[in-house]
């Protein structure tokens, strides 16, 4: 019985850095194992030995590296803020990334849970502050649970991504209206 060789930390970091670089330069859809291997200076076999898919590499790269910054709006207009939050998801690259992260979560629950905690935290924080502003202005009921609303906002975006549907302005408008009716005072 052969014992698998341990990972070379420098090669692992090179692959993760290659993934981050490929994401920023050409987007997730254009990432290939061959391209990652070439950029990292490792063989394809090395990558396949350590990761089951490019989605798994993405997950690890996002966990260990800096996250793409998403500017979530915070104004006095709750509806506009919510529509703008949904609009962040209105491009094919965001949909492709979200689908890849869903695939990672489905195939590696531990990594998925860690990714969810890291990626969802900014949305949860935004939602709590956004709802507090809405309560202060009297537009949102006092009994609305920020954690539940955040989970629903994340779920709406995830479901759209799972279907491969971009969050266009019409869809964002309808979803915003639905959410605001549910939490309104």
N, C-alpha and C positions, 0 to 999 in steps of 0.2 A: 504494500500500500504506500503510495507516494504522499509525502507531506507537502502541502502547498507552500510555495515560497512566500515569505512575509513581504508585505508592501514596502516599497521604497518610498519613504516620506517625501523625498524631493521629487520623485516621479509623480506621486499622487498630487502634490501641490501644483506641479506643472500642468497636469491635466485639468485640475480645477480652475487654474488661472486661464488656461486655454479656453475653457467653457465660458468663463466670464468675459474674456476678450471677444470671443465669437458672438456672444449675445449682444454686446454693445456695438460691434461693427456690422454684423449681417443679420442678426435676429435668430431666434430659436429654430425656425423652420429650415434655415440654411445650414445648421450645424450638422456635421457628419462625424462619425467615429474616425474615419480616415483623416479628416481635417483636424480633429482634436489630437490624434496621434502625431500627425506631422508637426503641429504647432507646439506640442509638449515635448517632442523629441523622444517619444516612446513608440513601441509597436502596438498595432491594433490588438494583438493577443494580450498584451499587458492590460489594456483597457477592458477587454471582454472578461479577463480573469477577475478583475476587481469590481466591475459594475455590470449589471444585467442589461442596462439600456442607457441611452443618452439622457432620458428623463431622470434616472437615478444619479447621474453625474450632475445634472442641473440641480437636483435637490441638495446634494452635498455641497455644491458650489455656493448655493444661496444660503445654506446654513452657516457656512464658515466664512463667507465673504460679506462685503457690504451689500445691502439690499438696494434695488433701484428705488430712488426717491419718488414718491407719489405725493403731489401737493393736493391735499384734500381741502376744499374750501370751507371757510368759516366766516359767514357774513350775518347780517340781520335778516336775511331772506332764507327761511328754512327750505322752501321748495327749490329755490335756485341752487342752494348748497347740495341738496340731495340729487338733483339732476346732474350737477357737475361731478358729483362723486361717481354716479353711474357712467358718465361720459368718459371717465378715465379708462373704461373698458371698451371704448369704441374704436378699436383697431384690431386688425388681424393678428398682430404680434402679441398683444396682450391676451387674446383668446388662445393663441398657440401655447404661450407660457402657462396659462391657467390649466389648459388641458393636460399639459405635461406634468404639472404638479398634481393634478387629480390622478394621473396614472401612477405617479410615485406613491401617492397616499394609498392607492388601491393595492399596490404590489408590496409595499413595505410600510406596514402600519406604524411602526416605531418612528421611522424617519418622517412619515406623514404627520404624525402627532407633533413632532418637534418643529417641522416646517409650519404647520398650522399655528402653533403658538407664536412663532416668530413673525410670520407674515400677517396674521390676523390681529396682533397686538395694536398696531397703529390704527386699524379700523375700529377696534373696540374703544380705544382712547378717544378717537374722533367722535364716535357715536355718543359716548358719555357726555362729552363737552357740548356737542350739538344738541342733545336732548335737554341738558341743563339750561342752555340758552332758550330753548323752546318752552320749557316750564316757566322760566323767569318772565318770558313775554306773554305767558298765558295761552300759547298756541298748542302746547302739549300737556296731556293729563299728567298729574303728579305721580300716578301709580304705574307709569310705563317703566318697564325694566330694561335698562340700557343694554345689559348682556344679551337679553333675548332679541332685542331689535338689531344689535350688531350681528348676531348669528343669522338672522333673517336676511340682512343686507349682504352678508358674505354668501349665503346660500343662493340668493337671487343671481349674483354674479357668477357663482360656480355653475349653476344650472345652465345659464346662457352659454358659458364656456364649454360645458360638457356637450351641449348641442351644437357647438361651433357657430353660435349666433353672436354677431357683434351687437353691442348695446347702442343702437342708433338713437337719435333724438326722440323719435316717436315712442320707442320702447321705454326709454328713460322717463319720459313724461308720464306714461301710463303707470309705470311702477312707482314713481314718486307720488302720484296722486293716490294710489292704493295705500302706500305706507303712511302718508300723511292723514288719510281718512282713519286709518287704524289707530293712530296714536293721538289724534287731535282731541282737543278739549271740547 
